[in-house]
Structures are given as C-alpha cells and as structure tokens.
Amino acid sequence: MQLNQRTVFIVSDSTGITAETFSHSVLSQFSKSFEFRQIREPFITTDEKAKDVAKKINEIAEREQNPPIVFSTLVKQDILAYVKESNCVFLDIFGTCVSQLESALGTKSEPTIGMSHLSASSEAYRNRIEAINFSLAHDDGQFIHGLKEADVILVGVSRCGKTPTSLYLAMQYAIKAANFPLIPEDFERGSLPKTLQPFRNKLFGLSIQPDRLSEVRNERRPNSRYATLEQCLYEVAEAERLMRREGIEWLSTTTKSIEEISTTVLQILGLNKSSY
C-alpha cells in the first residue's frame, strides 16, 4: 500500500532538537497511513529568516496542494507570527505549555532564545562532556583503570548494542558508562573477567537474538566465523547463562530503541539523573 505524503517543517530559534524529537513521537502515531518528509529550519532568530521560512512553507503548500505541518519551538512572538500566518498546520510546542503554566503559576514567562539547551559554560554541560569522554575511553573493555568512577558498566557479547547505549547515557544523562565484552574465554572459564568482579553492583547486561546478531556481525565482518549463526547462538546462550549465574540484571536489545534500553538501565540501577 502506498502511503500518503506530507511535508513537515521543524522550526526553531535554536538547534531544533526539541521540536524534532517531539515531532517524531507524535508523527509515529500516523506512520501506517502517512510518510512524512521533514525539513529542518534551525536558528530562526530574525524577521528576515522567519519570512524566508514562511515563503518556503507557502510554496510547498501551493505545489503539494496540502498545507505543511509545522512543529515550532519559536519563543519570540514577532518572529513566530510570520511562520504561524503562513499556509500551514501550526503546532506551537512551547506556547501551548507556557500559557497554561503562566495561568497555573500566576506569573508571566520570560521568553529567551535557546534556553532549552545547556550553556557551554554550565556545570551540567561540563558534566555531560566529561561523561562522553569517559564512555569513549572505556569503550569495549579499553582502559580498565578508572572503572571505579563508572556509574554503570554494560556487559554482553560483541555487537549487542553496548557502545551506542553507553554514549546515549553519557550524552543525554551525563552518566559515566563503560562497556565490556563477554567473550568465549569467559564462557569457558565460567565466570566474569577478574577486572569486573569488584564492580558487580555496577554491572548491567545486554543481550540480543542470535539471528539479529548474525545480521549485524555480517555487516561488519561478512562470511566470517564470528558472524555465523552457529557462533552467535553459542555466544548469546552462554552470555545469558553467565549473567543469570552471576545475578546480573539484563535485557534483550533486539526490539528496543536506545532510549528504551537507557531508561530501563537507569530505572533498574536507580541512577536517577535528569535528562539535559
């Protein structure tokens, strides 16, 4: 079945990440019927830029005979007005929430461009950069010194999703996440690597369905023993057996997004850090 096509604009006076993330969540509810083409318009901070965006929206509305959908986090009303008055379905993400909060709190907001993101000089930003550097340095069992500083150590077979999850935790939550591969030598020995044993309370396991693991490994090293379904079946079964024996909480990444995996890790280990 061919999906209906609609154009979506992400318009922001800053990076547009907030609006884009929100739009993905909302538009996913219509993914069975529509295919959305997204156009990002970040750093819309002047009347001229806003007029240019409005012109683009009107041109697409006329060409496609359908008003584009606009997700906006613009905060200045004069700039916002140019976009809002174009031929579009306008969704004011901040405005809807702010107006209700102004009523509830009994005070007016003070709109400031870019306030939804961290300043490069803030402590929270520095913490996030430090966490990213830590995760990069402690990726895939590298630099085992300093693991005592880790908030979490992800373990699992090669290519099960440890690295992207570690980096997401660092970037989004300033979590110092290390990751360590479980390899056939660990399974033959029947115990965790000695390096990890002092940090059992920080361990969290990731697993994956063997057929999916084989697909992922074949993309990296095609036609290798490392990527065969037989090898993947063996490693996944042994890794899960080892994690159960060692009392390590774990989950399968096969059908889960990085966001879901990370939220589960935070919840189970009680790492109640705020998102930035």
Secondary structure as UniProt FT lines:
FT   STRAND          4..11
FT   HELIX           17..27
FT   HELIX           28..30
FT   TURN            31..33
FT   STRAND          34..41
FT   HELIX           47..64
FT   STRAND          69..72
FT   HELIX           77..84
FT   STRAND          89..92
FT   HELIX           93..105
FT   TURN            113..116
FT   TURN            120..121
FT   HELIX           123..137
FT   HELIX           139..141
FT   TURN            145..146
FT   HELIX           147..149
FT   STRAND          152..156
FT   TURN            158..159
FT   HELIX           162..173
FT   STRAND          177..181
FT   HELIX           184..189
FT   TURN            194..196
FT   HELIX           197..202
FT   STRAND          203..207
FT   HELIX           210..220
FT   TURN            222..223
FT   HELIX           225..227
FT   HELIX           229..246
FT   STRAND          250..252
FT   TURN            254..255
FT   HELIX           258..269
//
